[in-house]
Amino acid sequence: MKRLYTLLCCLIAFASYAQIPVFKEFDLNSGIGDSNPGNFDTVAGKMIFAASDATNGHELWISDGTTAGTTLLKDINAGGANSFPMNMGHAYLNGKVIFNATTTAEGNELWITDGTAAGTQLLKDIFTGSAGSITTYTFMTRVGSNVFFTASTSATGIELWVTDGTASGTQLVKDIRPGSLGGSVGECVAYNGKLYFTADDGTNGTELWMSDGTAGGTQMVKDIETGGSSSAPVNLIVMGSTLYFKAFKTGSGNELWMSDGTTGGTVMVKEINTGNASGVTGSSFAIMSGKLYFNGNDGTNGEELWVSDGTVSGTTMVKDIWPGATGSYPTQLKMHKNTLYFRTSDGTNGYEPWISDGTAAGTSMLKDIYTGSGNSDPMTFVSYKKYMYFIANTSTATSIYQSNGTSAGTIAIAPVTVTGISPLLNTFGFFMYDSTLFFSAAYTSASGQELWSLKDTTTYPPPPGNVAGISNASIFSLYPNPNNGTFTLQLANTDFKNGSVAVYDIMGREVYLSAITNRTSQINLYTLAKGVYIIKLQLDDAVSTKRFTID
């Protein structure tokens, strides 16, 4: 069994302000074998994920966060064969998680689990026989009481499907491109109670579509690139009451677009790079303080960090980080508190972590981790409690870094590999469960790629005032906390018909009220003053409150 250990006082110089988290390893595939955990979600108060052991292949696992409580949930494809459970984390419905998995008899099909072996079942064999209906690039997105996904049959090809969590309620929404070629259904997002996605009907190219789950309510929003060519919308993201995305139009190239869900309300925000050249080139969008940040190119300064509030005048370059036409190519944009973290280069120091408050003066390199012109290539930024965490390289090692937004407070905290191989080579992200980050990594010569956890054990004192008695109920979480007024609200495993969220200041005055329909929501309160607030979540008859701080 691999050892469990705590990283304590690894950098004494930073002990006055840096809380080094506790690392823990879960030995799922003992010895040097890889368990390759991934596709995390939560159900019935526990974490589920896909992983391998030496006996059962790549199957569905469950964990309560302890070593003893981390076990195989079900051997879906019995024996040593793999079922490869995928797409957990996207479709939580009626207290259950919908995902896809493969068996020898049915192929890759739609499954559902309530967190028990008996309750982990094939939802529907859509494409009967061993071929399977679910493709590698399927998506699953919950909108209200339905989950949308893509599936294929011999008659329709890959098309849009919907399920209410029952076999009878799992059906084709619409054959968008009639016949067996399929509608090329792609990127999607929940917006205004409907699914917005990209599709090709065989006549208008790949354009923006929407669906309410019925054939009649599934239609193209706008033919942006008229005729048979495609505008190919990507990077669909909701900010406030508006949907933003990148799309192509002849004469303008790829630019930033916005939509209110209507044909007339789907318009270009600004032609950043005039002519047919593209003004929006990257694939990384982020929201901070009610503004959208992205990789833009005005044709003069190259690809740089841009910001938009949805208006022409409010769509501007933040800073020319790499002066000249080359551009700095900012990627990996992620918000923590009131700071945007991202990966970029100024042409001298290589690709390093940078931060921005949205102004040119407040945009600077966080730290030259790989000193000189080498690239530390920071990636997988995640906001967790007080710090931003990410993965980066030096000339000798790849480690997890913790940052408080200063160069001195940006430190390597992961164990050092003894194999000479990147310990985080296959770590593509973190998953938060029970106030702990989980991820996949290989650290020692005796380890394969295994499940690890990272837990910040800091105890934060209660804020002053009359809110000290507010309980930290467990039916929802919000992060980051403290924040700058923009945070994510994530519901626990709770089934509900009617939900609302309210926010109160310390005087008890209601400052925000909204209905809530999704398990995960982004709340934007950036106009509120700094201070302590109370958030109250009501799901049917259940009420839960927490305190949070805007700083």
C-alpha positions as CSV (number, residue, x, y, z in Angstrom):
1,M,0.0,0.0,0.0
2,K,1.3,3.4,-1.0
3,R,2.1,5.7,1.9
4,L,-0.1,8.6,2.9
5,Y,1.8,11.7,4.0
6,T,1.4,15.3,4.9
7,L,3.5,18.1,3.4
8,L,4.3,20.2,6.3
9,C,6.6,23.2,6.4
10,C,8.2,22.5,3.1
11,L,9.0,26.1,2.6
12,I,9.5,27.7,6.1
13,A,10.0,31.1,4.6
14,F,6.4,31.2,3.6
15,A,4.9,29.8,6.8
16,S,3.7,33.1,8.0
17,Y,1.0,33.3,5.4
18,A,0.9,30.0,3.4
19,Q,-1.2,27.1,4.5
20,I,0.3,23.9,3.0
21,P,-2.5,21.5,2.3
22,V,-2.6,17.8,3.2
23,F,-2.0,15.4,0.3
24,K,-3.5,11.9,0.4
25,E,-3.1,8.9,-2.0
26,F,-5.8,6.3,-2.7
27,D,-4.3,3.0,-3.8
28,L,-6.9,1.7,-6.2
29,N,-4.6,-0.4,-8.4
30,S,-1.9,-1.5,-6.1
31,G,1.7,-1.6,-7.2
32,I,2.8,0.1,-10.3
33,G,-0.5,-0.4,-12.1
34,D,-2.5,2.7,-13.2
35,S,-6.0,3.3,-11.9
36,N,-6.3,6.4,-14.1
37,P,-9.3,8.0,-12.2
38,G,-11.4,10.6,-13.9
39,N,-15.0,11.6,-14.8
40,F,-15.9,12.7,-11.3
41,D,-19.4,13.5,-9.9
42,T,-21.4,13.2,-6.7
43,V,-24.5,11.2,-5.9
44,A,-26.2,10.3,-2.6
45,G,-23.6,12.4,-0.7
46,K,-20.6,10.5,-2.1
47,M,-18.2,11.0,-5.0
48,I,-18.3,8.7,-8.0
49,F,-15.7,8.3,-10.7
50,A,-14.2,5.9,-13.2
51,A,-11.1,4.0,-12.4
52,S,-9.3,0.7,-13.0
53,D,-8.0,-2.1,-10.7
54,A,-6.2,-5.3,-11.6
55,T,-9.3,-7.4,-11.7
56,N,-12.3,-5.4,-13.0
57,G,-11.0,-3.2,-15.7
58,H,-12.0,0.5,-16.0
59,E,-15.3,0.7,-14.0
60,L,-17.5,2.8,-11.8
61,W,-16.2,3.6,-8.3
62,I,-17.6,5.4,-5.2
63,S,-16.0,7.2,-2.3
64,D,-16.9,9.0,0.9
65,G,-13.4,10.6,0.9
66,T,-11.8,8.0,3.1
67,T,-9.6,5.1,2.1
68,A,-11.9,2.5,3.6
69,G,-14.9,4.2,2.0
70,T,-13.4,4.1,-1.6
71,T,-14.6,1.0,-3.4
72,L,-15.8,-0.4,-6.7
73,L,-19.5,0.6,-7.1
74,K,-20.3,-1.8,-9.9
75,D,-18.5,-3.9,-12.5
76,I,-20.7,-2.8,-15.4
77,N,-18.8,-4.9,-18.0
78,A,-18.3,-8.0,-15.9
79,G,-14.9,-9.5,-15.6
80,G,-11.6,-7.8,-16.7
81,A,-13.3,-6.0,-19.6
82,N,-13.7,-2.2,-19.4
83,S,-17.0,-0.3,-19.3
84,F,-15.2,3.1,-19.5
85,P,-17.9,5.1,-17.7
86,M,-17.9,8.7,-19.0
87,N,-19.6,12.0,-18.9
88,M,-20.3,12.0,-15.1
89,G,-20.3,15.6,-13.8
90,H,-22.8,16.8,-16.5
91,A,-26.1,15.2,-15.9
92,Y,-27.5,15.1,-12.3
93,L,-31.3,14.5,-12.4
94,N,-33.8,13.4,-9.7
95,G,-31.1,12.4,-7.3
96,K,-29.3,10.3,-9.9
97,V,-26.4,10.7,-12.2
98,I,-26.8,9.9,-15.9
99,F,-23.7,8.8,-17.8
100,N,-22.6,6.4,-20.6
101,A,-20.8,3.1,-20.3
102,T,-20.0,0.1,-22.5
103,T,-20.9,-3.5,-22.2
104,T,-20.1,-6.4,-24.6
105,A,-23.8,-7.0,-25.3
106,E,-25.1,-3.5,-25.7
107,G,-22.1,-1.4,-26.7
108,N,-21.8,2.2,-25.4
109,E,-25.2,3.2,-24.1
110,L,-26.9,5.5,-21.6
111,W,-26.7,4.4,-17.9
112,I,-28.0,5.9,-14.6
113,T,-26.9,5.5,-11.0
114,D,-28.3,6.4,-7.6
115,G,-25.0,5.5,-5.9
116,T,-25.8,1.9,-5.2
117,A,-24.9,-1.2,-7.2
118,A,-28.5,-2.3,-7.6
119,G,-29.4,1.3,-8.7
120,T,-26.7,1.4,-11.3
121,Q,-28.6,0.3,-14.5
122,L,-28.8,0.6,-18.2
123,L,-31.2,3.4,-18.8
124,K,-32.1,2.5,-22.4
125,D,-30.5,0.5,-25.2
126,I,-31.1,3.1,-27.9
127,F,-29.1,1.3,-30.7
128,T,-30.0,-2.3,-30.1
129,G,-27.1,-4.8,-30.4
130,S,-23.5,-4.4,-29.6
131,A,-22.8,-1.3,-31.8
132,G,-23.9,1.2,-29.1
133,S,-25.6,4.6,-29.7
134,I,-23.3,6.9,-27.7
135,T,-20.2,8.2,-29.5
136,T,-16.9,9.4,-28.0
137,Y,-17.7,13.0,-28.4
138,T,-21.2,13.0,-26.9
139,F,-22.3,15.7,-24.5
140,M,-24.8,15.7,-21.7
141,T,-26.4,18.9,-20.3
142,R,-29.2,19.3,-17.8
143,V,-31.9,21.9,-18.6
144,G,-34.6,22.0,-16.0
145,S,-36.1,18.5,-15.5
146,N,-34.4,17.0,-18.6
147,V,-31.0,16.0,-19.7
148,F,-30.0,16.5,-23.4
149,F,-27.4,14.3,-25.0
150,T,-26.4,13.0,-28.5
151,A,-27.0,9.5,-29.6
152,S,-26.8,7.6,-32.9
153,T,-29.0,5.1,-34.7
154,S,-28.6,3.6,-38.2
155,A,-31.7,5.6,-39.4
156,T,-30.7,9.1,-38.1
157,G,-27.0,9.2,-37.5
158,I,-25.9,11.3,-34.5
159,E,-28.8,13.5,-33.4
160,L,-30.1,15.4,-30.3
161,W,-31.8,13.2,-27.7
162,V,-33.5,14.0,-24.3
163,T,-34.2,12.0,-21.2
164,D,-36.2,12.6,-18.0
165,G,-34.3,9.7,-16.3
166,T,-36.7,7.0,-17.4
167,A,-36.6,4.6,-20.4
168,S,-39.9,5.7,-21.7
169,G,-38.9,9.4,-21.4
170,T,-35.6,8.8,-23.3
171,Q,-36.3,9.8,-27.0
172,L,-35.1,11.5,-30.1
173,V,-35.8,15.3,-29.9
174,K,-35.6,15.9,-33.6
175,D,-33.9,14.5,-36.7
176,I,-32.2,17.8,-37.5
177,R,-30.5,16.6,-40.6
178,P,-33.0,14.1,-42.1
179,G,-31.5,10.7,-43.0
180,S,-28.5,8.8,-41.7
181,L,-25.8,11.5,-41.9
182,G,-26.7,13.2,-38.6
183,G,-27.1,16.8,-37.5
184,S,-23.5,17.3,-36.3
185,V,-24.8,18.4,-32.9
186,G,-22.0,20.0,-31.0
187,E,-21.2,22.5,-28.3
188,C,-24.1,23.3,-26.0
189,V,-25.1,25.3,-22.9
190,A,-28.3,25.8,-20.8
191,Y,-29.7,29.3,-21.3
192,N,-33.1,30.8,-20.4
193,G,-34.6,27.4,-19.7
194,K,-33.6,25.9,-23.1
195,L,-30.7,24.2,-24.6
196,Y,-28.5,26.3,-27.0
197,F,-26.2,24.3,-29.2
198,T,-24.6,24.0,-32.6
199,A,-25.9,21.8,-35.4
200,D,-25.9,21.4,-39.2
201,D,-29.3,20.7,-40.9
202,G,-27.6,19.9,-44.2
203,T,-28.7,23.2,-45.8
204,N,-27.5,26.1,-43.6
205,G,-24.2,24.7,-42.4
206,T,-23.3,24.6,-38.7
207,E,-25.2,27.4,-36.9
208,L,-26.6,28.3,-33.5
209,W,-29.7,26.3,-32.5
210,M,-32.0,26.0,-29.5
211,S,-34.4,23.4,-28.1
212,D,-37.1,23.1,-25.5
213,G,-37.0,19.3,-25.7
214,T,-39.7,19.0,-28.4
215,A,-39.4,18.7,-32.2
216,G,-41.4,21.8,-32.7
217,G,-39.4,23.8,-30.2
218,T,-36.1,22.8,-31.8
219,Q,-35.0,25.3,-34.4
220,M,-32.1,27.3,-35.7
221,V,-31.7,30.7,-33.9
222,K,-29.9,32.4,-36.8
223,D,-28.2,31.6,-40.0
224,I,-25.2,33.8,-39.3
225,E,-23.1,32.7,-42.3
226,T,-25.9,32.6,-44.8
227,G,-26.3,29.7,-47.3
228,G,-24.6,26.4,-46.9
229,S,-21.4,27.6,-45.3
230,S,-21.0,27.5,-41.5
231,S,-20.5,30.2,-38.9
232,A,-19.4,27.3,-36.6
233,P,-20.2,29.0,-33.2
234,V,-17.9,27.9,-30.3
235,N,-17.1,28.9,-26.7
236,L,-20.8,29.3,-25.8
237,I,-21.0,31.0,-22.4
238,V,-23.7,32.8,-20.5
239,M,-23.0,36.1,-18.8
240,G,-25.8,37.8,-17.0
241,S,-28.9,37.6,-19.3
242,T,-26.9,37.2,-22.5
243,L,-25.3,34.3,-24.4
244,Y,-21.9,35.0,-25.9
245,F,-19.9,33.0,-28.4
246,K,-17.4,33.1,-31.2
247,A,-18.7,32.8,-34.7
248,F,-17.5,33.3,-38.3
249,K,-19.0,35.5,-41.0
250,T,-17.6,36.2,-44.4
251,G,-16.2,39.7,-44.4
252,S,-15.6,39.7,-40.7
253,G,-13.9,36.5,-39.8
254,N,-14.3,35.0,-36.3
255,E,-15.6,37.6,-34.0
256,L,-17.4,37.9,-30.6
257,W,-21.2,37.5,-30.9
258,M,-24.0,37.8,-28.5
259,S,-27.6,36.5,-28.4
260,D,-30.8,37.0,-26.4
261,G,-32.2,33.8,-28.0
262,T,-33.9,35.6,-30.8
263,T,-32.9,36.0,-34.5
264,G,-32.9,39.8,-34.2
265,G,-31.1,39.7,-30.9
266,T,-28.2,37.6,-32.2
267,V,-25.6,40.1,-33.3
268,M,-21.9,40.7,-33.5
269,V,-20.6,42.6,-30.4
270,K,-17.7,44.2,-32.2
271,E,-15.6,43.7,-35.3
272,I,-12.3,43.7,-33.4
273,N,-10.2,42.9,-36.5
274,T,-11.7,44.7,-39.5
275,G,-12.0,42.8,-42.8
276,N,-12.1,39.0,-43.1
277,A,-9.3,38.5,-40.5
278,S,-10.4,37.1,-37.2
279,G,-10.6,39.2,-34.1
280,V,-11.3,36.3,-31.7
281,T,-8.9,33.4,-32.1
282,G,-8.6,31.6,-28.8
283,S,-10.8,29.0,-27.1
284,S,-10.6,30.3,-23.5
285,F,-13.4,32.6,-22.2
286,A,-13.7,33.7,-18.6
287,I,-16.1,35.9,-16.6
288,M,-15.0,38.3,-13.9
289,S,-17.0,41.1,-12.3
290,G,-19.6,41.0,-15.0
291,K,-17.2,41.2,-17.9
292,L,-16.0,38.7,-20.4
293,Y,-12.3,38.1,-20.9
294,F,-10.9,36.4,-24.0
295,N,-8.0,36.1,-26.5
296,G,-8.5,38.9,-29.1
297,N,-6.5,40.2,-32.1
298,D,-7.0,43.7,-33.6
299,G,-4.6,43.0,-36.5
300,T,-2.0,45.3,-35.0
301,N,-1.0,44.0,-31.6
302,G,-1.4,40.3,-32.2
303,E,-3.3,38.0,-29.9
304,E,-3.7,39.7,-26.5
305,L,-6.0,39.8,-23.5
306,W,-9.3,41.5,-24.3
307,V,-12.4,42.3,-22.2
308,S,-16.0,43.0,-23.2
309,D,-19.1,44.2,-21.3
310,G,-21.3,43.5,-24.3
311,T,-21.0,46.9,-25.9
312,V,-18.8,48.2,-28.7
313,S,-17.0,50.8,-26.5
314,G,-16.7,48.3,-23.7
315,T,-14.8,45.8,-25.8
316,T,-11.2,46.7,-25.6
317,M,-7.7,45.3,-25.3
318,V,-6.6,45.0,-21.6
319,K,-2.9,45.2,-22.3
320,D,-0.4,44.6,-25.1
321,I,1.6,42.0,-23.1
322,W,4.0,41.0,-25.9
323,P,4.5,44.3,-27.8
324,G,4.4,44.0,-31.6
325,A,2.3,41.9,-34.0
326,T,3.2,38.5,-32.6
327,G,0.9,38.7,-29.5
328,S,1.1,37.0,-26.2
329,Y,-1.6,34.4,-26.8
330,P,-3.3,34.3,-23.4
331,T,-5.0,31.0,-22.5
332,Q,-6.2,29.0,-19.4
333,L,-8.2,32.0,-18.1
334,K,-9.6,31.5,-14.6
335,M,-11.0,33.8,-12.0
336,H,-10.1,33.7,-8.3
337,K,-11.6,36.4,-6.0
338,N,-11.1,39.7,-7.9
339,T,-8.2,38.5,-10.0
340,L,-7.9,36.8,-13.4
341,Y,-5.2,34.1,-13.7
342,F,-4.0,33.0,-17.1
343,R,-1.1,31.6,-19.1
344,T,0.8,34.0,-21.4
345,S,4.3,35.2,-22.4
346,D,5.8,38.7,-22.7
347,G,8.4,37.5,-25.3
348,T,11.1,37.5,-22.7
349,N,10.2,35.1,-19.9
350,G,8.4,32.3,-21.7
351,Y,4.9,31.2,-21.0
352,E,4.3,31.8,-17.3
353,P,1.3,32.5,-14.9
354,W,0.0,36.0,-15.2
355,I,-2.7,37.9,-13.3
356,S,-5.0,40.8,-14.1
357,D,-7.5,43.0,-12.3
358,G,-8.9,44.0,-15.7
359,T,-6.7,47.1,-16.2
360,A,-3.4,47.5,-18.0
361,A,-1.6,48.6,-14.9
362,G,-3.0,45.7,-12.9
363,T,-1.9,43.1,-15.5
364,S,1.5,41.5,-14.8
365,M,3.5,38.3,-14.6
366,L,2.7,36.5,-11.4
367,K,6.0,34.6,-11.2
368,D,8.8,33.5,-13.5
369,I,8.5,29.8,-12.4
370,Y,10.8,28.4,-15.2
371,T,13.4,31.2,-15.0
372,G,14.6,32.8,-18.1
373,S,13.0,32.1,-21.5
374,G,11.8,28.6,-20.5
375,N,8.1,27.9,-20.3
376,S,6.5,26.8,-17.1
377,D,3.2,26.3,-19.1
378,P,0.8,26.7,-16.2
379,M,-2.5,24.9,-16.6
380,T,-5.7,23.6,-14.9
381,F,-6.1,26.6,-12.7
382,V,-8.6,26.0,-9.9
383,S,-9.9,28.4,-7.2
384,Y,-10.0,26.6,-3.8
385,K,-10.6,28.4,-0.5
386,K,-8.0,31.1,0.0
387,Y,-5.7,30.2,-2.9
388,M,-5.5,29.6,-6.6
389,Y,-4.0,26.2,-7.5
390,F,-2.4,25.2,-10.8
391,I,0.1,22.9,-12.4
392,A,3.4,24.2,-13.8
393,N,6.9,23.1,-14.8
394,T,10.5,23.9,-13.9
395,S,13.6,22.5,-15.7
396,T,13.5,19.5,-13.3
397,A,9.9,18.9,-12.1
398,T,6.2,19.4,-12.6
399,S,4.3,20.3,-9.5
400,I,1.1,21.7,-8.1
401,Y,1.5,25.4,-7.2
402,Q,-0.4,27.4,-4.6
403,S,-0.8,31.1,-5.1
404,N,-2.1,34.0,-3.0
405,G,-1.7,36.4,-5.9
406,T,1.9,37.5,-5.2
407,S,5.2,36.2,-6.5
408,A,6.5,35.3,-3.1
409,G,3.2,33.6,-2.2
410,T,3.3,31.4,-5.3
411,I,5.0,28.2,-4.2
412,A,5.3,24.5,-5.3
413,I,3.5,22.3,-2.8
414,A,3.3,18.9,-4.5
415,P,5.6,16.0,-3.6
416,V,8.7,15.8,-5.9
417,T,8.7,12.9,-8.3
418,V,11.5,10.4,-7.9
419,T,11.0,8.8,-11.3
420,G,12.0,11.7,-13.5
421,I,8.6,11.5,-15.2
422,S,6.1,14.3,-14.8
423,P,4.0,13.4,-11.7
424,L,1.1,15.2,-13.1
425,L,1.4,14.2,-16.7
426,N,-2.2,13.0,-17.0
427,T,-3.8,15.4,-14.6
428,F,-6.3,17.4,-16.6
429,G,-8.3,18.9,-13.8
430,F,-9.4,18.9,-10.2
431,F,-12.8,17.9,-8.7
432,M,-14.1,19.4,-5.5
433,Y,-15.9,17.0,-3.1
434,D,-16.4,17.5,0.7
435,S,-14.3,20.7,0.7
436,T,-11.4,18.7,-0.8
437,L,-9.8,18.7,-4.2
438,F,-9.4,15.3,-6.0
439,F,-7.1,14.6,-8.9
440,S,-5.1,12.0,-10.8
441,A,-1.3,11.8,-10.5
442,A,1.7,9.6,-10.2
443,Y,4.4,10.6,-7.7
444,T,6.7,7.7,-6.7
445,S,8.6,4.9,-8.3
446,A,6.1,2.5,-6.8
447,S,3.1,4.4,-8.1
448,G,1.1,4.3,-11.2
449,Q,-1.5,7.0,-12.1
450,E,-3.7,7.1,-8.9
451,L,-6.3,9.0,-7.1
452,W,-5.1,11.8,-4.9
453,S,-6.7,14.4,-2.7
454,L,-5.6,17.9,-1.6
455,K,-7.2,19.4,1.4
456,D,-6.8,22.9,2.9
457,T,-7.2,22.3,6.6
458,T,-7.2,26.0,7.5
459,T,-9.9,27.0,10.0
460,Y,-11.3,30.5,9.2
461,P,-12.7,32.5,12.2
462,P,-16.3,33.5,11.9
463,P,-17.0,37.1,10.8
464,P,-18.1,39.7,13.3
465,G,-21.6,40.8,13.7
466,N,-24.9,39.0,14.1
467,V,-24.2,36.2,11.6
468,A,-22.0,34.0,13.7
469,G,-24.8,31.6,14.4
470,I,-25.5,30.8,10.8
471,S,-25.0,27.1,10.1
472,N,-22.8,25.7,7.3
473,A,-25.6,23.4,6.1
474,S,-24.5,20.7,3.6
475,I,-27.2,20.8,0.9
476,F,-25.1,23.3,-1.1
477,S,-21.7,24.8,-1.4
478,L,-20.4,28.1,-2.8
479,Y,-16.9,28.8,-4.0
480,P,-14.7,30.7,-4.0
481,N,-15.3,32.1,-0.5
482,P,-14.3,34.9,0.1
483,N,-15.0,36.2,-3.5
484,N,-15.4,39.4,-5.4
485,G,-19.1,39.0,-5.7
486,T,-18.9,36.4,-8.5
487,F,-19.1,32.8,-7.3
488,T,-20.4,29.4,-8.1
489,L,-23.3,27.9,-6.3
490,Q,-23.3,24.1,-6.3
491,L,-26.2,22.0,-5.0
492,A,-25.6,18.7,-3.2
493,N,-27.5,15.6,-4.1
494,T,-30.9,17.1,-3.7
495,D,-34.0,16.5,-5.9
496,F,-36.3,19.5,-6.1
497,K,-39.2,21.0,-8.1
498,N,-39.0,24.6,-7.0
499,G,-35.8,26.4,-5.9
500,S,-34.8,29.9,-5.0
501,V,-31.7,31.7,-3.7
502,A,-31.7,34.9,-1.7
503,V,-28.9,37.0,-0.4
504,Y,-29.1,39.3,2.7
505,D,-26.7,41.9,4.1
506,I,-25.7,41.8,7.8
507,M,-28.6,44.1,8.6
508,G,-31.0,41.5,7.2
509,R,-32.0,43.4,4.1
510,E,-32.6,41.3,1.0
511,V,-30.2,42.3,-1.7
512,Y,-30.6,39.5,-4.3
513,L,-33.4,37.0,-5.1
514,S,-33.6,34.6,-8.0
515,A,-35.1,31.3,-9.0
516,I,-32.7,28.4,-9.3
517,T,-33.2,25.4,-11.6
518,N,-29.8,23.9,-12.2
519,R,-27.5,22.0,-9.9
520,T,-24.6,24.5,-10.6
521,S,-25.2,28.2,-11.1
522,Q,-22.9,31.2,-11.3
523,I,-24.1,34.1,-9.1
524,N,-23.0,37.6,-10.0
525,L,-23.2,40.1,-7.2
526,Y,-20.2,42.3,-8.2
527,T,-22.1,45.5,-7.7
528,L,-22.5,44.9,-3.9
529,A,-20.2,46.5,-1.4
530,K,-17.5,44.5,0.3
531,G,-18.6,42.8,3.5
532,V,-20.3,39.7,5.0
533,Y,-23.5,38.4,3.5
534,I,-25.9,35.6,4.1
535,I,-27.1,33.3,1.3
536,K,-30.3,31.3,1.8
537,L,-31.2,28.5,-0.5
538,Q,-34.7,27.0,-0.5
539,L,-35.4,23.8,-2.4
540,D,-39.1,22.9,-2.0
541,D,-39.6,22.8,1.8
542,A,-35.9,22.5,2.7
543,V,-34.0,25.7,3.7
544,S,-30.3,26.1,4.2
545,T,-28.1,29.1,4.9
546,K,-24.4,30.0,4.7
547,R,-22.3,33.1,5.2
548,F,-19.9,34.4,2.6
549,T,-17.6,37.4,2.2
550,I,-17.2,39.8,-0.7
551,D,-13.7,41.3,-0.5
